[in-house]
Amino acid sequence: MKGYARLKNACKYADVSQTTMRNWFSNGLKFSKVKGILLIKLTDIDNYIAQYSKDSDRRASAIASEVLNDLQYAH
């Protein structure tokens, strides 16, 4: 698959929820809005995900700690 997708199809492509995708936008995933339609370039999704797969174990531990910390304060 190549090109751009609307939010719903981009979420299916990445196998994540719309909430997760919107969090990714907040964390740097690029998107475009054309006449009110949100479009995400599929290669940008691939690149966004890939940046985390290249991280060291230390970075993965830091991300996990951050998520657990956020969950603790969410309750």
Backbone atoms as SQL, in Angstrom:
CREATE TABLE atoms (id INTEGER PRIMARY KEY, chain TEXT, resi INTEGER, resn TEXT, atom TEXT, x REAL, y REAL, z REAL);
INSERT INTO atoms VALUES
  (1, 'A', 1, 'MET', 'N', 0.841, -1.179, 0.000),
  (2, 'A', 1, 'MET', 'CA', 0.000, 0.000, 0.000),
  (3, 'A', 1, 'MET', 'C', 0.884, 1.239, 0.000),
  (4, 'A', 2, 'LYS', 'N', 0.462, 2.226, -0.734),
  (5, 'A', 2, 'LYS', 'CA', 1.295, 3.393, -0.909),
  (6, 'A', 2, 'LYS', 'C', 0.412, 4.617, -1.025),
  (7, 'A', 3, 'GLY', 'N', 0.931, 5.768, -0.702),
  (8, 'A', 3, 'GLY', 'CA', 0.164, 6.995, -0.831),
  (9, 'A', 3, 'GLY', 'C', -0.334, 7.524, 0.509),
  (10, 'A', 4, 'TYR', 'N', -1.541, 8.070, 0.486),
  (11, 'A', 4, 'TYR', 'CA', -2.143, 8.681, 1.662),
  (12, 'A', 4, 'TYR', 'C', -3.402, 7.923, 2.068),
  (13, 'A', 5, 'ALA', 'N', -3.759, 8.041, 3.343),
  (14, 'A', 5, 'ALA', 'CA', -4.985, 7.413, 3.848),
  (15, 'A', 5, 'ALA', 'C', -5.676, 8.379, 4.791),
  (16, 'A', 6, 'ARG', 'N', -6.988, 8.271, 4.837),
  (17, 'A', 6, 'ARG', 'CA', -7.750, 9.000, 5.843),
  (18, 'A', 6, 'ARG', 'C', -7.493, 8.349, 7.191),
  (19, 'A', 7, 'LEU', 'N', -7.887, 9.023, 8.255),
  (20, 'A', 7, 'LEU', 'CA', -7.582, 8.578, 9.614),
  (21, 'A', 7, 'LEU', 'C', -7.991, 7.127, 9.855),
  (22, 'A', 8, 'LYS', 'N', -9.213, 6.781, 9.516),
  (23, 'A', 8, 'LYS', 'CA', -9.711, 5.423, 9.781),
  (24, 'A', 8, 'LYS', 'C', -8.863, 4.360, 9.085),
  (25, 'A', 9, 'ASN', 'N', -8.536, 4.588, 7.823),
  (26, 'A', 9, 'ASN', 'CA', -7.728, 3.613, 7.087),
  (27, 'A', 9, 'ASN', 'C', -6.271, 3.614, 7.534),
  (28, 'A', 10, 'ALA', 'N', -5.770, 4.775, 7.955),
  (29, 'A', 10, 'ALA', 'CA', -4.409, 4.839, 8.481),
  (30, 'A', 10, 'ALA', 'C', -4.310, 4.027, 9.776),
  (31, 'A', 11, 'CYS', 'N', -5.356, 4.098, 10.593),
  (32, 'A', 11, 'CYS', 'CA', -5.386, 3.317, 11.834),
  (33, 'A', 11, 'CYS', 'C', -5.412, 1.824, 11.527),
  (34, 'A', 12, 'LYS', 'N', -6.196, 1.438, 10.536),
  (35, 'A', 12, 'LYS', 'CA', -6.219, 0.031, 10.129),
  (36, 'A', 12, 'LYS', 'C', -4.849, -0.400, 9.624),
  (37, 'A', 13, 'TYR', 'N', -4.222, 0.456, 8.837),
  (38, 'A', 13, 'TYR', 'CA', -2.895, 0.164, 8.281),
  (39, 'A', 13, 'TYR', 'C', -1.885, -0.104, 9.394),
  (40, 'A', 14, 'ALA', 'N', -1.918, 0.738, 10.434),
  (41, 'A', 14, 'ALA', 'CA', -0.968, 0.607, 11.538),
  (42, 'A', 14, 'ALA', 'C', -1.465, -0.329, 12.633),
  (43, 'A', 15, 'ASP', 'N', -2.718, -0.761, 12.539),
  (44, 'A', 15, 'ASP', 'CA', -3.345, -1.632, 13.530),
  (45, 'A', 15, 'ASP', 'C', -3.357, -0.988, 14.919),
  (46, 'A', 16, 'VAL', 'N', -3.784, 0.291, 14.942),
  (47, 'A', 16, 'VAL', 'CA', -3.902, 1.027, 16.203),
  (48, 'A', 16, 'VAL', 'C', -5.247, 1.751, 16.238),
  (49, 'A', 17, 'SER', 'N', -5.633, 2.200, 17.411),
  (50, 'A', 17, 'SER', 'CA', -6.877, 2.955, 17.566),
  (51, 'A', 17, 'SER', 'C', -6.680, 4.399, 17.100),
  (52, 'A', 18, 'GLN', 'N', -7.803, 5.096, 16.924),
  (53, 'A', 18, 'GLN', 'CA', -7.724, 6.508, 16.552),
  (54, 'A', 18, 'GLN', 'C', -7.087, 7.327, 17.671),
  (55, 'A', 19, 'THR', 'N', -7.317, 6.932, 18.904),
  (56, 'A', 19, 'THR', 'CA', -6.695, 7.628, 20.036),
  (57, 'A', 19, 'THR', 'C', -5.179, 7.507, 19.959),
  (58, 'A', 20, 'THR', 'N', -4.699, 6.298, 19.683),
  (59, 'A', 20, 'THR', 'CA', -3.254, 6.090, 19.557),
  (60, 'A', 20, 'THR', 'C', -2.691, 6.907, 18.407),
  (61, 'A', 21, 'MET', 'N', -3.373, 6.888, 17.269),
  (62, 'A', 21, 'MET', 'CA', -2.898, 7.646, 16.108),
  (63, 'A', 21, 'MET', 'C', -2.836, 9.128, 16.437),
  (64, 'A', 22, 'ARG', 'N', -3.833, 9.653, 17.140),
  (65, 'A', 22, 'ARG', 'CA', -3.827, 11.075, 17.515),
  (66, 'A', 22, 'ARG', 'C', -2.690, 11.377, 18.508),
  (67, 'A', 23, 'ASN', 'N', -2.386, 10.426, 19.369),
  (68, 'A', 23, 'ASN', 'CA', -1.228, 10.590, 20.260),
  (69, 'A', 23, 'ASN', 'C', 0.057, 10.632, 19.448),
  (70, 'A', 24, 'TRP', 'N', 0.130, 9.815, 18.423),
  (71, 'A', 24, 'TRP', 'CA', 1.300, 9.832, 17.548),
  (72, 'A', 24, 'TRP', 'C', 1.448, 11.193, 16.875),
  (73, 'A', 25, 'PHE', 'N', 0.324, 11.811, 16.489),
  (74, 'A', 25, 'PHE', 'CA', 0.390, 13.155, 15.903),
  (75, 'A', 25, 'PHE', 'C', 1.032, 14.117, 16.906),
  (76, 'A', 26, 'SER', 'N', 0.628, 14.003, 18.168),
  (77, 'A', 26, 'SER', 'CA', 1.178, 14.864, 19.221),
  (78, 'A', 26, 'SER', 'C', 2.665, 14.617, 19.426),
  (79, 'A', 27, 'ASN', 'N', 3.107, 13.405, 19.093),
  (80, 'A', 27, 'ASN', 'CA', 4.513, 13.035, 19.270),
  (81, 'A', 27, 'ASN', 'C', 5.324, 13.166, 17.991),
  (82, 'A', 28, 'GLY', 'N', 4.754, 13.777, 16.960),
  (83, 'A', 28, 'GLY', 'CA', 5.554, 14.087, 15.775),
  (84, 'A', 28, 'GLY', 'C', 5.149, 13.438, 14.465),
  (85, 'A', 29, 'LEU', 'N', 4.191, 12.524, 14.466),
  (86, 'A', 29, 'LEU', 'CA', 3.750, 11.944, 13.200),
  (87, 'A', 29, 'LEU', 'C', 3.104, 13.043, 12.365),
  (88, 'A', 30, 'LYS', 'N', 3.542, 13.183, 11.128),
  (89, 'A', 30, 'LYS', 'CA', 3.033, 14.227, 10.246),
  (90, 'A', 30, 'LYS', 'C', 1.669, 13.840, 9.681),
  (91, 'A', 31, 'PHE', 'N', 0.870, 14.850, 9.412),
  (92, 'A', 31, 'PHE', 'CA', -0.409, 14.654, 8.731),
  (93, 'A', 31, 'PHE', 'C', -0.747, 15.929, 7.983),
  (94, 'A', 32, 'SER', 'N', -1.681, 15.817, 7.061),
  (95, 'A', 32, 'SER', 'CA', -2.156, 16.977, 6.301),
  (96, 'A', 32, 'SER', 'C', -3.660, 17.071, 6.468),
  (97, 'A', 33, 'LYS', 'N', -4.167, 18.265, 6.333),
  (98, 'A', 33, 'LYS', 'CA', -5.606, 18.472, 6.380),
  (99, 'A', 33, 'LYS', 'C', -5.979, 19.253, 5.125),
  (100, 'A', 34, 'VAL', 'N', -6.769, 18.614, 4.261),
  (101, 'A', 34, 'VAL', 'CA', -7.181, 19.221, 3.009),
  (102, 'A', 34, 'VAL', 'C', -8.700, 19.343, 3.007),
  (103, 'A', 35, 'LYS', 'N', -9.180, 20.560, 3.009),
  (104, 'A', 35, 'LYS', 'CA', -10.620, 20.824, 3.032),
  (105, 'A', 35, 'LYS', 'C', -11.316, 20.024, 4.124),
  (106, 'A', 36, 'GLY', 'N', -10.704, 20.012, 5.296),
  (107, 'A', 36, 'GLY', 'CA', -11.283, 19.340, 6.456),
  (108, 'A', 36, 'GLY', 'C', -11.041, 17.846, 6.520),
  (109, 'A', 37, 'ILE', 'N', -10.366, 17.289, 5.528),
  (110, 'A', 37, 'ILE', 'CA', -10.087, 15.843, 5.516),
  (111, 'A', 37, 'ILE', 'C', -8.653, 15.615, 5.981),
  (112, 'A', 38, 'LEU', 'N', -8.518, 14.829, 7.043),
  (113, 'A', 38, 'LEU', 'CA', -7.213, 14.515, 7.596),
  (114, 'A', 38, 'LEU', 'C', -6.592, 13.378, 6.793),
  (115, 'A', 39, 'LEU', 'N', -5.387, 13.595, 6.287),
  (116, 'A', 39, 'LEU', 'CA', -4.685, 12.599, 5.482),
  (117, 'A', 39, 'LEU', 'C', -3.317, 12.321, 6.070),
  (118, 'A', 40, 'ILE', 'N', -2.952, 11.045, 6.089),
  (119, 'A', 40, 'ILE', 'CA', -1.670, 10.625, 6.627),
  (120, 'A', 40, 'ILE', 'C', -0.928, 9.849, 5.540),
  (121, 'A', 41, 'LYS', 'N', 0.299, 10.227, 5.303),
  (122, 'A', 41, 'LYS', 'CA', 1.127, 9.527, 4.324),
  (123, 'A', 41, 'LYS', 'C', 1.573, 8.205, 4.944),
  (124, 'A', 42, 'LEU', 'N', 1.325, 7.112, 4.250),
  (125, 'A', 42, 'LEU', 'CA', 1.606, 5.794, 4.816),
  (126, 'A', 42, 'LEU', 'C', 3.091, 5.583, 5.086),
  (127, 'A', 43, 'THR', 'N', 3.941, 6.139, 4.246),
  (128, 'A', 43, 'THR', 'CA', 5.376, 6.004, 4.520),
  (129, 'A', 43, 'THR', 'C', 5.771, 6.764, 5.781),
  (130, 'A', 44, 'ASP', 'N', 5.034, 7.838, 6.116),
  (131, 'A', 44, 'ASP', 'CA', 5.302, 8.558, 7.373),
  (132, 'A', 44, 'ASP', 'C', 4.952, 7.680, 8.574),
  (133, 'A', 45, 'ILE', 'N', 3.888, 6.891, 8.448),
  (134, 'A', 45, 'ILE', 'CA', 3.542, 5.945, 9.524),
  (135, 'A', 45, 'ILE', 'C', 4.655, 4.917, 9.674),
  (136, 'A', 46, 'ASP', 'N', 5.102, 4.362, 8.562),
  (137, 'A', 46, 'ASP', 'CA', 6.186, 3.372, 8.600),
  (138, 'A', 46, 'ASP', 'C', 7.438, 3.950, 9.258),
  (139, 'A', 47, 'ASN', 'N', 7.790, 5.167, 8.873),
  (140, 'A', 47, 'ASN', 'CA', 8.981, 5.809, 9.431),
  (141, 'A', 47, 'ASN', 'C', 8.822, 6.122, 10.914),
  (142, 'A', 48, 'TYR', 'N', 7.635, 6.539, 11.302),
  (143, 'A', 48, 'TYR', 'CA', 7.377, 6.840, 12.712),
  (144, 'A', 48, 'TYR', 'C', 7.555, 5.585, 13.563),
  (145, 'A', 49, 'ILE', 'N', 6.966, 4.488, 13.113),
  (146, 'A', 49, 'ILE', 'CA', 7.080, 3.225, 13.850),
  (147, 'A', 49, 'ILE', 'C', 8.524, 2.733, 13.849),
  (148, 'A', 50, 'ALA', 'N', 9.196, 2.846, 12.723),
  (149, 'A', 50, 'ALA', 'CA', 10.568, 2.353, 12.590),
  (150, 'A', 50, 'ALA', 'C', 11.535, 3.052, 13.537),
  (151, 'A', 51, 'GLN', 'N', 11.262, 4.314, 13.843),
  (152, 'A', 51, 'GLN', 'CA', 12.188, 5.026, 14.734),
  (153, 'A', 51, 'GLN', 'C', 12.241, 4.371, 16.116),
  (154, 'A', 52, 'TYR', 'N', 11.178, 3.703, 16.508),
  (155, 'A', 52, 'TYR', 'CA', 11.158, 3.039, 17.805),
  (156, 'A', 52, 'TYR', 'C', 11.778, 1.651, 17.742),
  (157, 'A', 53, 'SER', 'N', 11.719, 1.003, 16.602),
  (158, 'A', 53, 'SER', 'CA', 12.298, -0.331, 16.495),
  (159, 'A', 53, 'SER', 'C', 13.821, -0.281, 16.458),
  (160, 'A', 54, 'LYS', 'N', 14.379, 0.868, 16.160),
  (161, 'A', 54, 'LYS', 'CA', 15.825, 1.010, 16.095),
  (162, 'A', 54, 'LYS', 'C', 16.434, 1.442, 17.428),
  (163, 'A', 55, 'ASP', 'N', 15.583, 1.779, 18.389),
  (164, 'A', 55, 'ASP', 'CA', 16.074, 2.239, 19.682),
  (165, 'A', 55, 'ASP', 'C', 16.715, 1.101, 20.456),
  (166, 'A', 56, 'SER', 'N', 17.596, 1.464, 21.338),
  (167, 'A', 56, 'SER', 'CA', 18.251, 0.479, 22.192),
  (168, 'A', 56, 'SER', 'C', 17.296, -0.009, 23.272),
  (169, 'A', 57, 'ASP', 'N', 17.693, -1.050, 23.959),
  (170, 'A', 57, 'ASP', 'CA', 16.905, -1.570, 25.068),
  (171, 'A', 57, 'ASP', 'C', 16.693, -0.501, 26.128),
  (172, 'A', 58, 'ARG', 'N', 17.685, 0.355, 26.323),
  (173, 'A', 58, 'ARG', 'CA', 17.569, 1.429, 27.309),
  (174, 'A', 58, 'ARG', 'C', 16.426, 2.375, 26.945),
  (175, 'A', 59, 'ARG', 'N', 16.316, 2.717, 25.672),
  (176, 'A', 59, 'ARG', 'CA', 15.239, 3.610, 25.220),
  (177, 'A', 59, 'ARG', 'C', 13.892, 2.920, 25.399),
  (178, 'A', 60, 'ALA', 'N', 13.813, 1.637, 25.081),
  (179, 'A', 60, 'ALA', 'CA', 12.561, 0.894, 25.241),
  (180, 'A', 60, 'ALA', 'C', 12.160, 0.865, 26.711),
  (181, 'A', 61, 'SER', 'N', 13.125, 0.701, 27.600),
  (182, 'A', 61, 'SER', 'CA', 12.835, 0.708, 29.034),
  (183, 'A', 61, 'SER', 'C', 12.321, 2.072, 29.474),
  (184, 'A', 62, 'ALA', 'N', 12.898, 3.124, 28.925),
  (185, 'A', 62, 'ALA', 'CA', 12.465, 4.473, 29.277),
  (186, 'A', 62, 'ALA', 'C', 11.034, 4.712, 28.809),
  (187, 'A', 63, 'ILE', 'N', 10.708, 4.241, 27.617),
  (188, 'A', 63, 'ILE', 'CA', 9.350, 4.389, 27.094),
  (189, 'A', 63, 'ILE', 'C', 8.374, 3.612, 27.970),
  (190, 'A', 64, 'ALA', 'N', 8.723, 2.381, 28.324),
  (191, 'A', 64, 'ALA', 'CA', 7.858, 1.554, 29.168),
  (192, 'A', 64, 'ALA', 'C', 7.645, 2.218, 30.526),
  (193, 'A', 65, 'SER', 'N', 8.698, 2.763, 31.096),
  (194, 'A', 65, 'SER', 'CA', 8.580, 3.444, 32.387),
  (195, 'A', 65, 'SER', 'C', 7.673, 4.657, 32.280),
  (196, 'A', 66, 'GLU', 'N', 7.808, 5.396, 31.193),
  (197, 'A', 66, 'GLU', 'CA', 6.968, 6.575, 30.988),
  (198, 'A', 66, 'GLU', 'C', 5.491, 6.185, 30.873),
  (199, 'A', 67, 'VAL', 'N', 5.209, 5.123, 30.136),
  (200, 'A', 67, 'VAL', 'CA', 3.826, 4.652, 29.979),
  (201, 'A', 67, 'VAL', 'C', 3.262, 4.205, 31.321),
  (202, 'A', 68, 'LEU', 'N', 4.037, 3.435, 32.068),
  (203, 'A', 68, 'LEU', 'CA', 3.581, 2.970, 33.375),
  (204, 'A', 68, 'LEU', 'C', 3.347, 4.148, 34.321),
  (205, 'A', 69, 'ASN', 'N', 4.217, 5.124, 34.269),
  (206, 'A', 69, 'ASN', 'CA', 4.066, 6.316, 35.095),
  (207, 'A', 69, 'ASN', 'C', 2.789, 7.069, 34.719),
  (208, 'A', 70, 'ASP', 'N', 2.540, 7.215, 33.420),
  (209, 'A', 70, 'ASP', 'CA', 1.323, 7.884, 32.961),
  (210, 'A', 70, 'ASP', 'C', 0.079, 7.137, 33.425),
  (211, 'A', 71, 'LEU', 'N', 0.118, 5.819, 33.377),
  (212, 'A', 71, 'LEU', 'CA', -1.023, 5.023, 33.818),
  (213, 'A', 71, 'LEU', 'C', -1.268, 5.197, 35.309),
  (214, 'A', 72, 'GLN', 'N', -0.197, 5.286, 36.066),
  (215, 'A', 72, 'GLN', 'CA', -0.314, 5.459, 37.511),
  (216, 'A', 72, 'GLN', 'C', -1.022, 6.775, 37.844),
  (217, 'A', 73, 'TYR', 'N', -0.690, 7.840, 37.116),
  (218, 'A', 73, 'TYR', 'CA', -1.284, 9.145, 37.396),
  (219, 'A', 73, 'TYR', 'C', -2.650, 9.318, 36.751),
  (220, 'A', 74, 'ALA', 'N', -3.019, 8.423, 35.843),
  (221, 'A', 74, 'ALA', 'CA', -4.318, 8.512, 35.182),
  (222, 'A', 74, 'ALA', 'C', -5.441, 8.047, 36.102),
  (223, 'A', 75, 'HIS', 'N', -5.103, 7.296, 37.107),
  (224, 'A', 75, 'HIS', 'CA', -6.138, 6.762, 38.015),
  (225, 'A', 75, 'HIS', 'C', -6.333, 7.677, 39.150);
